[in-house]
């Protein structure tokens, strides 16, 4: 397939990466599904989940195959189709990001404390405020966590099943989207952090970078989900008005 072509190939890759021949009728069906998916993602201000695509595309469409083909179509263009968690979005090609710099709104920089807290949450989630303080060795202000939640990079996940039931924190899909990660396991490992100068080449014996959870959306065994009562207590839900 030539660069920029919208023609669907005579075969698609199966789960093992092997080419599987498809007949002309199936090619036309897939080609139309690709066009429709392109329109849906292009018109959306937020990444579109595969569940949303399934609900909006004709019944029987192979959504993963359609999105893989659409991703191939855009892989050498000025905008690329990228996967964020289980969602899809169009983003400026990485090597052309400098062209957008003049139009970029100046953002307030996060403090060093906020960046440290964000890093701890990303690698150690689910994690409580006390656990963050234990890892960093310093107190974490509520304002720092509030700032991270205002950016929508961090969210309250649940409550730890321990005395006091402290709130647990984790990252969001917007965190993945901002940092160009498909999933949380794509966070850089120790060697990558060393190569970027973010870790000393001389680390203490036994030091390791924690492995992020495979699915950060799932509650762990020691977490309870947040209830409406919890959300009210945390100021995240307007208290219910009861009739006298």
C-alpha positions in Angstrom: 0.0 0.0 0.0 1.4 3.4 -1.0 1.9 6.2 1.5 -1.4 8.0 2.1 -3.5 5.4 0.3 -7.0 4.8 1.5 -7.1 1.4 -0.2 -7.6 -1.5 2.1 -5.1 -4.3 1.4 -6.1 -7.8 0.3 -5.2 -9.2 3.7 -5.2 -8.2 7.4 -3.1 -9.4 10.3 -4.6 -11.9 12.7 -3.8 -12.0 16.5 -0.5 -13.7 15.8 0.6 -11.1 13.2 0.0 -13.5 10.3 -1.6 -12.2 7.1 -5.1 -13.5 6.4 -6.6 -13.1 3.0 -10.0 -11.4 2.8 -12.5 -11.5 0.0 -13.6 -8.5 -2.1 -16.9 -8.1 -0.2 -15.2 -8.2 3.1 -12.6 -5.6 1.8 -15.4 -3.2 0.9 -17.1 -3.7 4.2 -13.8 -3.1 6.1 -13.0 0.0 3.9 -16.3 1.6 4.7 -15.9 0.8 8.4 -12.4 2.5 8.3 -14.0 5.6 6.8 -16.7 5.7 9.4 -14.2 5.1 12.2 -12.1 7.9 10.8 -15.0 10.3 10.9 -16.0 9.4 14.5 -12.5 9.8 15.9 -11.8 13.0 13.9 -15.0 14.7 15.2 -14.4 13.8 18.8 -12.7 16.2 21.2 -11.7 13.3 23.4 -10.2 9.9 22.7 -12.8 7.4 21.5 -13.0 4.1 23.2 -13.3 0.8 21.3 -16.6 0.3 23.2 -17.9 3.5 21.7 -16.8 2.5 18.2 -18.5 -0.9 18.5 -21.7 0.8 19.5 -21.6 3.3 16.6 -20.2 1.2 13.8 -22.4 -1.3 11.9 -22.9 -4.6 13.6 -20.3 -7.2 12.8 -17.5 -4.8 12.1 -14.0 -6.0 13.2 -13.1 -2.9 15.1 -9.5 -3.8 15.9 -8.9 -4.6 12.2 -10.5 -1.4 11.1 -8.5 0.7 13.6 -5.2 -1.1 12.7 -5.8 -0.3 9.0 -6.7 3.3 9.8 -3.5 3.6 11.9 -1.5 2.3 9.0 -3.0 4.9 6.7 -2.0 7.7 9.0 1.4 6.4 10.1 3.4 8.7 7.7 1.1 11.7 7.7 1.3 14.9 9.6 -1.2 13.6 12.1 -1.1 10.0 13.5 -3.8 7.8 14.9 -2.6 6.8 18.4 -4.0 4.4 21.0 -4.5 5.7 24.5 -5.4 2.9 26.9 -8.4 1.3 25.1 -9.2 4.5 23.2 -8.2 6.1 19.9 -7.3 9.7 19.0 -5.6 11.8 16.3 -2.4 13.5 17.4 0.2 15.7 15.6 3.1 13.5 14.4 5.9 13.6 17.0 8.5 14.9 14.7 6.3 17.8 13.7 5.4 18.9 17.2 7.8 21.9 16.9 5.5 23.5 14.3 2.7 23.8 17.0 4.9 25.6 19.5 3.9 29.1 18.5 0.2 28.2 19.0 0.7 26.4 22.3 -0.9 28.1 25.3 1.7 28.8 28.0 1.0 26.3 30.7 1.8 26.7 34.4 4.7 24.5 35.3 4.3 21.9 38.0 6.4 22.3 41.0 9.2 19.8 41.8 7.0 18.4 44.6 4.1 17.9 42.3 6.3 16.1 39.7 7.7 13.8 42.5 4.2 13.0 43.7 3.0 12.3 40.2 5.9 10.0 39.6 5.2 8.1 42.9 1.5 7.7 42.0 2.3 6.6 38.4 4.7 3.9 39.5 3.2 2.8 42.9 -0.5 3.1 42.2 -2.8 2.4 44.0 -1.1 4.6 46.7 -2.3 6.6 49.7 -1.1 10.0 50.8 0.7 8.5 53.8 2.4 6.0 51.5 3.4 8.8 49.1 5.0 10.7 52.1 6.7 7.5 53.2 8.3 7.0 49.8 9.3 10.7 49.4 10.4 11.1 53.0 8.6 14.5 53.3 5.0 15.6 53.9 2.7 16.0 50.9 0.4 19.0 51.0 -3.2 18.6 50.0 -2.7 21.4 47.6 -0.2 19.4 45.6 -2.7 16.5 45.2 -5.4 19.0 44.4 -3.2 20.5 41.6 -2.6 17.0 40.1 -6.3 16.2 40.2 -7.1 19.6 38.5 -4.9 18.6 35.6 -7.0 15.4 35.4 -3.8 13.3 35.4 -4.5 11.9 38.9 -7.8 10.6 40.3 -9.1 9.1 43.6 -9.5 5.4 43.0 -11.0 4.0 46.2 -10.3 3.5 49.9 -7.6 1.3 51.4 -9.0 -1.6 53.6 -7.1 -0.4 56.7 -8.0 1.7 59.8 -9.1 5.1 58.8 -9.9 3.9 55.2 -7.5 6.3 53.5 -8.1 7.3 49.9 -6.0 5.7 47.2 -4.8 7.6 44.2 -3.9 6.5 40.6 -3.4 8.0 37.1 -5.9 8.6 34.4 -6.2 8.1 30.7 -5.5 11.8 30.3 -2.1 11.2 32.0 -1.4 8.5 29.4 -2.5 10.8 26.5 -0.4 13.8 27.7 2.8 11.7 28.0 2.2 9.7 24.8 1.7 6.3 26.5 -0.6 3.6 25.3 -0.8 2.0 28.7 0.7 2.5 32.1 3.3 -0.3 31.6 4.9 1.8 28.9 6.4 4.0 31.6 10.2 4.1 31.3 12.2 1.5 33.3 15.3 2.0 35.3 17.8 1.8 32.4 15.7 4.3 30.4 15.5 6.7 33.4 19.3 6.4 33.8 19.8 7.1 30.1 17.7 10.2 30.4 19.7 11.4 33.3 16.8 11.1 35.7 18.5 8.5 37.9 22.0 8.4 39.1 24.2 5.7 37.5 25.3 4.7 41.0 22.1 3.4 42.7 22.0 1.6 46.1 22.2 -2.2 46.0 18.8 -3.8 45.4 17.2 -0.6 44.1 14.6 -1.2 41.5 11.9 0.8 39.7 8.4 -0.7 40.6 6.5 -2.3 37.8 3.2 -0.5 37.3 0.0 -2.5 37.4 -1.2 -4.2 34.2 -4.7 -2.7 34.6 -4.7 0.4 36.8 -8.5 0.7 36.5 -9.1 -2.5 38.5 -9.3 -2.2 42.2 -6.7 -4.2 44.2 -7.6 -6.7 46.8 -7.0 -4.2 49.6 -9.2 -1.5 48.1 -12.9 -0.7 48.4 -14.7 1.3 45.7 -15.7 4.9 46.4 -19.4 5.1 47.4 -21.7 8.1 47.1 -21.2 8.7 50.8 -17.4 8.7 50.3 -17.7 11.2 47.4 -19.9 13.5 49.5 -17.4 13.4 52.4 -14.6 14.2 49.9 -16.5 17.0 48.4 -16.8 15.4 45.0 -20.6 14.9 45.1 -23.3 17.4 46.1 -25.0 16.1 49.3 -28.3 14.6 48.6 -31.4 16.6 49.8 -33.9 14.5 51.8 -37.5 15.5 52.4 -38.4 16.1 56.0 
